[in-house]
Amino acid sequence: MTELNNEIIINGSIEDIWETLNTVDVLDQYDPTVKKSVATSKTKTGLGASRKVEMKDGKNWFEETCTISEPNKALKFELTACSFPVHSLNHSYSFEENGGQVKIKQVMCYQMKFGLLGKIMDALMVKKQSDKGIKLFMAGLKEHIERNQ
């Protein structure tokens, strides 16, 4: 299993950051790699909320569900289906508030399909591409929150 760790400091309220990350159908408003995010559950926030996401590349997509939702403390999504060569994937968030800033830590864990070939693909390109995508996502979140303060 591959684990990627990223963090970012955002100038904004933890409540605004939480609301944005916890609402499943607004991902396309701040993630520059996402074309469209649609809620696939009756609820759009919290435990059990799910979404289908179409990527801007026009060929990739994924579906995920919120499996941990502790307001302003912890959030976790788990992949339920996707076009990517991964067997399983989850990403979790923790939050540290300090004055008018919030440090967001994201841990993404995934396991590739295709056994040894998948491990080679991960080492050669998938891990780097995934980390780059997370960094774009985090920067987009920061810009979105700070612009709307």
Secondary structure as GFF3:
##gff-version 3
##sequence-region A 1 149
A	DSSP	beta_strand	2	11	.	.	.	ID=ss1
A	DSSP	alpha_helix	14	22	.	.	.	ID=ss2
A	DSSP	three_ten_helix	24	29	.	.	.	ID=ss3
A	DSSP	beta_strand	34	39	.	.	.	ID=ss4
A	DSSP	beta_strand	50	55	.	.	.	ID=ss5
A	DSSP	beta_strand	61	70	.	.	.	ID=ss6
A	DSSP	beta_strand	74	82	.	.	.	ID=ss7
A	DSSP	beta_strand	86	98	.	.	.	ID=ss8
A	DSSP	beta_strand	101	112	.	.	.	ID=ss9
A	DSSP	alpha_helix	115	121	.	.	.	ID=ss10
A	DSSP	pi_helix	122	126	.	.	.	ID=ss11
A	DSSP	alpha_helix	127	147	.	.	.	ID=ss12
###
